[in-house]
């Protein structure tokens, strides 16, 4: 369907030789077509190539409707199925309160521009301070079962360029569900790279690092597409 609302469709079957009646060879039926796309908001603190990569992925998926807003200009979160907060800084007290209360699912991308004192207040599974950044690679947590990753995706992520992950005195809650750990060289750290945590009635995700735009370029180079 190319429009919302009630759409009428007609089904017809062919006649057979010596058919007694053809009155029931066609039938009309109606379908109520609704806009079932999920609404996404990318809330960013400043320009970054990660933003355009995320928008590219969403724009090429017909199931998503995406909006981009600078953090200082966001007025509401209630109408979105997912908010992606890139380098969140907490510049608006009202929006910070909604995030603290867990009014909607949020994916935090924690990179160079994120304010760690603000993130500590949000209670999203970690606390502490950042002193620097280090380059870390993706290491799958095979015990994580909430999202099934195909071997192809795991290989693509594992071979992808490292993210710039925050380094410092940080502790992580025992209640988080870790999808992937950080790896430096051949050493797998006990620090998560990607994890999920329940917050009120919503589910939050956290990516500890920025630079996922390189992952998309790597996918294009390795597979000649960005289907993964």
C-alpha positions as CSV (number, residue, x, y, z in Angstrom):
1,X,0.0,0.0,0.0
2,X,1.2,3.5,-0.8
3,X,-1.3,5.3,1.5
4,X,-2.8,5.0,5.0
5,X,-6.4,4.2,5.7
6,X,-8.9,1.5,4.4
7,X,-7.8,0.0,1.1
8,X,-10.1,-2.3,-0.9
9,X,-8.6,-5.3,-2.7
10,X,-10.3,-7.7,-5.0
11,X,-9.3,-11.4,-5.4
12,X,-10.4,-13.2,-8.6
13,X,-10.0,-16.8,-9.7
14,X,-10.3,-18.1,-13.2
15,X,-13.3,-20.1,-14.5
16,X,-13.2,-23.8,-15.2
17,X,-15.0,-25.6,-17.9
18,X,-18.7,-26.3,-17.2
19,X,-18.5,-24.3,-13.9
20,X,-22.0,-24.1,-12.5
21,X,-21.7,-20.5,-11.2
22,X,-19.0,-17.9,-11.4
23,X,-20.6,-15.4,-9.1
24,X,-18.3,-16.5,-6.2
25,X,-15.1,-16.4,-8.3
26,X,-14.3,-12.9,-7.0
27,X,-14.4,-11.3,-3.6
28,X,-13.6,-7.9,-2.2
29,X,-11.9,-7.4,1.2
30,X,-10.6,-4.4,3.1
31,X,-7.4,-3.8,5.0
32,X,-6.8,-0.9,7.3
33,X,-3.3,0.3,6.5
34,X,-1.6,2.1,9.4
35,X,1.8,3.8,9.6
36,X,3.7,1.2,11.6
37,X,7.1,2.8,11.3
38,X,9.1,3.3,14.4
39,X,10.0,6.9,15.2
40,X,13.7,7.5,16.1
41,X,15.3,10.6,17.4
42,X,19.0,11.2,17.2
43,X,19.9,13.7,19.8
44,X,23.4,15.0,19.4
45,X,25.6,17.6,21.2
46,X,27.7,18.5,18.1
47,X,28.6,17.5,14.6
48,X,30.1,14.0,14.3
49,X,30.4,11.5,11.5
50,X,28.6,8.9,13.7
51,X,25.5,11.0,13.2
52,X,25.4,10.7,9.4
53,X,26.2,7.0,9.6
54,X,23.2,6.4,11.9
55,X,21.0,8.5,9.8
56,X,22.1,6.6,6.7
57,X,21.1,3.3,8.3
58,X,17.7,4.5,9.4
59,X,16.9,6.3,6.1
60,X,17.5,3.0,4.2
61,X,15.1,1.0,6.4
62,X,11.5,1.6,5.5
63,X,10.5,0.6,9.0
64,X,12.1,3.7,10.6
65,X,11.2,7.3,10.6
66,X,14.1,9.4,11.9
67,X,14.6,12.9,13.2
68,X,17.8,14.7,14.0
69,X,17.8,17.4,16.7
70,X,20.6,19.2,18.5
71,X,20.4,18.4,22.2
72,X,19.7,22.0,23.2
73,X,16.7,22.1,20.8
74,X,14.9,18.9,22.0
75,X,11.5,19.7,23.6
76,X,9.9,16.3,24.0
77,X,10.8,12.6,24.1
78,X,7.4,11.0,24.5
79,X,6.6,10.5,20.8
80,X,9.6,8.4,20.0
81,X,10.1,4.6,20.0
82,X,13.9,5.1,20.5
83,X,16.1,8.0,21.4
84,X,19.8,7.8,20.4
85,X,21.8,10.2,22.6
86,X,25.2,10.8,21.1
87,X,27.7,12.3,23.5
88,X,25.0,13.4,25.9
89,X,25.7,16.6,27.9
90,X,22.5,17.2,29.8
91,X,22.1,20.9,28.8
92,X,18.3,20.8,29.4
93,X,17.1,20.0,32.9
94,X,13.7,19.0,31.7
95,X,15.0,16.5,29.2
96,X,17.5,15.1,31.7
97,X,14.7,14.5,34.1
98,X,12.8,12.5,31.5
99,X,15.8,10.4,30.8
100,X,16.4,9.9,34.5
101,X,12.8,8.7,34.9
102,X,13.1,6.3,31.9
103,X,10.2,7.7,29.9
104,X,11.4,5.9,26.7
105,X,14.1,3.6,25.4
106,X,17.5,5.3,24.9
107,X,20.7,4.2,23.3
108,X,23.7,6.2,24.7
109,X,26.8,6.5,22.6
110,X,29.5,7.6,25.0
111,X,32.4,9.3,23.4
112,X,34.7,12.3,23.6
113,X,32.0,14.9,24.0
114,X,29.9,13.2,26.7
115,X,29.6,14.7,30.1
116,X,30.4,12.0,32.6
117,X,29.1,13.8,35.6
118,X,25.7,14.1,33.9
119,X,25.7,10.4,32.8
120,X,26.5,9.4,36.4
121,X,23.3,11.1,37.5
122,X,21.2,9.3,35.0
123,X,22.0,5.9,36.6
124,X,22.4,4.0,33.3
125,X,24.7,1.2,34.6
126,X,28.0,2.8,35.2
127,X,29.6,5.5,37.3
128,X,33.0,7.1,37.5
129,X,35.3,9.6,35.7
130,X,37.0,9.6,32.4
131,X,40.7,10.6,32.3
132,X,41.5,9.6,28.7
133,X,40.4,7.4,25.8
134,X,41.8,4.2,24.4
135,X,41.1,2.3,21.2
136,X,39.2,-0.9,21.9
137,X,37.8,-3.6,19.6
138,X,34.6,-5.6,19.8
139,X,34.6,-8.9,21.6
140,X,31.3,-10.8,21.7
141,X,29.9,-12.0,25.0
142,X,28.7,-15.5,24.0
143,X,26.6,-15.7,27.1
144,X,24.4,-12.8,25.9
145,X,21.2,-14.2,24.4
146,X,18.8,-11.3,24.1
147,X,19.9,-10.4,20.6
148,X,21.0,-13.1,18.2
149,X,24.0,-12.1,16.1
150,X,24.8,-14.0,13.0
151,X,28.4,-15.3,12.6
152,X,28.8,-12.8,9.7
153,X,27.8,-9.8,11.9
154,X,30.1,-11.0,14.7
155,X,33.0,-11.3,12.3
156,X,32.3,-7.9,10.8
157,X,32.2,-6.2,14.2
158,X,35.2,-8.1,15.5
159,X,37.3,-7.1,12.4
160,X,36.1,-3.6,12.3
161,X,38.3,-0.6,13.3
162,X,38.4,0.1,17.1
163,X,36.2,2.6,18.8
164,X,37.5,5.4,21.0
165,X,36.4,4.2,24.4
166,X,36.6,6.2,27.6
167,X,39.4,5.2,30.0
168,X,39.4,6.1,33.7
169,X,38.1,5.1,37.1
170,X,34.7,3.5,36.2
171,X,32.6,0.9,37.8
172,X,29.7,-1.0,36.2
173,X,26.5,-2.3,37.8
174,X,26.1,-6.0,38.2
175,X,22.6,-5.6,36.7
176,X,23.8,-4.8,33.2
177,X,23.5,-7.3,30.3
178,X,26.7,-7.2,28.4
179,X,26.5,-7.8,24.6
180,X,30.2,-7.2,23.9
181,X,33.4,-6.5,25.9
182,X,36.3,-4.2,25.1
183,X,39.4,-5.8,23.7
184,X,42.8,-4.2,23.4
185,X,45.1,-6.2,21.2
186,X,44.7,-9.8,22.3
187,X,43.6,-8.8,25.8
188,X,39.8,-8.9,26.6
189,X,39.0,-6.4,29.3
190,X,36.3,-6.8,31.9
191,X,34.8,-3.6,30.8
192,X,31.7,-3.7,28.5
193,X,31.7,-2.1,25.1
194,X,28.0,-2.6,24.5
195,X,25.5,-3.4,27.2
196,X,21.8,-3.0,28.1
197,X,20.1,-2.1,31.4
198,X,16.5,-1.8,32.5
199,X,15.4,1.6,33.6
200,X,11.9,1.9,34.9
201,X,9.6,0.5,32.1
202,X,12.2,1.2,29.4
203,X,15.3,-0.5,28.2
204,X,18.5,1.5,27.8
205,X,21.5,0.6,25.8
206,X,25.0,2.0,26.1
207,X,27.9,1.9,23.6
208,X,31.1,2.8,25.4
209,X,32.9,4.5,22.6
210,X,32.5,6.6,19.4
211,X,33.6,5.9,15.9
212,X,30.9,3.6,14.6
213,X,31.1,5.5,11.3
214,X,34.2,3.5,10.6
215,X,32.3,0.3,11.1
216,X,30.0,1.2,8.2
217,X,32.9,2.0,6.0
218,X,34.6,-1.3,7.0
219,X,31.4,-3.2,6.1
220,X,31.3,-1.5,2.7
221,X,35.0,-2.3,2.1
222,X,34.8,-5.9,3.3
223,X,31.4,-7.0,1.9
224,X,30.9,-4.4,-0.8
225,X,27.6,-3.4,0.9
226,X,26.4,-2.1,4.3
227,X,23.7,-4.8,4.6
228,X,25.2,-5.9,7.9
